[in-house]
């Protein structure tokens, strides 16, 4: 088992590595050349820039039972399809029961933006979100 981090724009990279170390689980950071992230305690894989280049590399690397940290619903869906565990940076676990609704929500937002409309951005990240993420990841690892 490994933990993979979709690191482009991920605010919980260090949190993930910290918890992975506690469980002695290898951690892999995957990012593109514009977000090069190298930290002690994790292997870093840098891919070329391009739409979804990180996502496709990550999906090709994961195996059943691996854990993926991502805020990308599409990537999470592909990971679930490979029997990996996918968790959002806020600590919510993606499941086969909730991924369809999340993908539909994403599609609606994209349709609004394409037609010239605007969607509200995310509020500023809070420390509570970091705490929630760490607890969720810890609970997942403890249950395995």
DOBA-335136 format. One record per residue (C-alpha): residue number from 1; residue in one letter; x, y, z. Coordinates in nm, 3 decimals, m for minus. Layout:
! DOBA-335136
  resi  resn        X        Y        Z
   NUM     a        X        Y        Z
...
This chain:
! DOBA-335136
  resi  resn        X        Y        Z
     1     x    0.000    0.000    0.000
     2     x    0.108    0.353   m0.082
     3     x   m0.041    0.697   m0.041
     4     x   m0.042    0.909   m0.357
     5     x   m0.092    1.284   m0.346
     6     x   m0.231    1.479   m0.640
     7     x   m0.010    1.766   m0.530
     8     x   m0.097    2.042   m0.777
     9     x   m0.276    2.289   m0.553
    10     x   m0.306    2.046   m0.260
    11     x   m0.293    2.218    0.081
    12     x   m0.242    1.897    0.283
    13     x    0.078    1.755    0.136
    14     x    0.278    1.797    0.459
    15     x   m0.013    1.671    0.670
    16     x   m0.035    1.357    0.457
    17     x    0.338    1.286    0.480
    18     x    0.331    1.333    0.857
    19     x    0.056    1.074    0.899
    20     x    0.208    0.835    0.643
    21     x    0.531    0.836    0.848
    22     x    0.337    0.740    1.163
    23     x    0.210    0.429    0.985
    24     x    0.536    0.363    0.792
    25     x    0.350    0.384    0.462
    26     x    0.534    0.509    0.153
    27     x    0.407    0.841    0.023
    28     x    0.434    0.958   m0.339
    29     x    0.386    1.319   m0.446
    30     x    0.287    1.364   m0.810
    31     x    0.302    1.716   m0.953
    32     x    0.374    1.892   m1.278
    33     x    0.674    2.109   m1.359
    34     x    0.498    2.428   m1.246
    35     x    0.432    2.290   m0.895
    36     x    0.751    2.098   m0.821
    37     x    0.721    1.982   m0.458
    38     x    1.001    1.784   m0.294
    39     x    0.977    1.704    0.077
    40     x    1.153    1.464    0.312
    41     x    0.955    1.149    0.370
    42     x    0.805    1.126    0.023
    43     x    0.907    1.031   m0.328
    44     x    0.832    1.303   m0.583
    45     x    0.735    1.233   m0.941
    46     x    0.727    1.534   m1.172
    47     x    0.534    1.512   m1.498
    48     x    0.515    1.757   m1.784
    49     x    0.255    2.030   m1.777
    50     x   m0.068    1.960   m1.951
    51     x   m0.431    1.904   m1.885
    52     x   m0.469    1.600   m1.662
    53     x   m0.106    1.485   m1.701
    54     x   m0.075    1.435   m1.323
    55     x   m0.410    1.256   m1.309
    56     x   m0.326    1.007   m1.583
    57     x    0.017    0.930   m1.436
    58     x   m0.133    0.875   m1.093
    59     x   m0.412    0.649   m1.219
    60     x   m0.159    0.440   m1.411
    61     x    0.049    0.393   m1.094
    62     x   m0.211    0.310   m0.829
    63     x   m0.309   m0.038   m0.729
    64     x   m0.601   m0.186   m0.538
    65     x   m0.596   m0.064   m0.178
    66     x   m0.373    0.239   m0.235
    67     x   m0.487    0.574   m0.098
    68     x   m0.515    0.885   m0.314
    69     x   m0.545    1.240   m0.180
    70     x   m0.714    1.465   m0.436
    71     x   m0.971    1.739   m0.472
    72     x   m1.041    1.634   m0.833
    73     x   m1.370    1.446   m0.859
    74     x   m1.281    1.299   m1.198
    75     x   m0.953    1.160   m1.067
    76     x   m1.130    1.027   m0.759
    77     x   m1.378    0.842   m0.982
    78     x   m1.096    0.680   m1.180
    79     x   m0.924    0.578   m0.856
    80     x   m1.243    0.421   m0.722
    81     x   m1.265    0.231   m1.050
    82     x   m0.928    0.076   m0.969
    83     x   m1.040   m0.015   m0.614
    84     x   m0.823    0.250   m0.450
    85     x   m0.933    0.464   m0.157
    86     x   m0.981    0.830   m0.249
    87     x   m1.000    1.111    0.005
    88     x   m1.062    1.484   m0.041
    89     x   m0.833    1.742    0.117
    90     x   m1.116    1.827    0.360
    91     x   m1.132    1.468    0.486
    92     x   m1.438    1.352    0.296
    93     x   m1.394    1.005    0.152
    94     x   m1.510    0.953   m0.204
    95     x   m1.726    0.645   m0.245
    96     x   m1.919    0.474   m0.519
    97     x   m2.232    0.612   m0.351
    98     x   m2.132    0.980   m0.360
    99     x   m1.906    1.017   m0.665
   100     x   m2.190    1.033   m0.920
   101     x   m2.350    1.334   m0.751
   102     x   m2.014    1.508   m0.718
   103     x   m1.937    1.459   m1.087
   104     x   m2.282    1.590   m1.179
   105     x   m2.228    1.898   m0.960
   106     x   m1.893    1.958   m1.135
   107     x   m2.056    1.926   m1.478
   108     x   m2.326    2.179   m1.390
   109     x   m2.065    2.431   m1.274
   110     x   m1.867    2.383   m1.593
   111     x   m2.180    2.436   m1.804
   112     x   m2.258    2.761   m1.618
   113     x   m1.903    2.891   m1.673
   114     x   m1.906    2.799   m2.043
   115     x   m2.224    2.997   m2.095
   116     x   m2.061    3.305   m1.943
   117     x   m2.197    3.265   m1.592
   118     x   m1.992    3.270   m1.276
   119     x   m1.979    3.027   m0.990
   120     x   m1.878    3.118   m0.639
   121     x   m1.522    3.022   m0.547
   122     x   m1.421    2.830   m0.240
   123     x   m1.393    3.012    0.093
   124     x   m1.050    3.052    0.252
   125     x   m0.917    2.727    0.396
   126     x   m0.948    2.692    0.773
   127     x   m0.739    2.510    1.030
   128     x   m1.047    2.298    1.108
   129     x   m1.035    2.159    0.753
   130     x   m0.675    2.048    0.814
   131     x   m0.779    1.884    1.142
   132     x   m1.071    1.709    0.971
   133     x   m0.843    1.583    0.694
   134     x   m0.583    1.448    0.936
   135     x   m0.846    1.272    1.146
   136     x   m1.008    1.115    0.840
   137     x   m0.677    0.991    0.696
   138     x   m0.568    0.862    1.035
   139     x   m0.900    0.676    1.077
   140     x   m0.870    0.519    0.731
   141     x   m0.516    0.398    0.801
   142     x   m0.610    0.271    1.146
   143     x   m0.894    0.065    0.997
   144     x   m0.677   m0.107    0.737
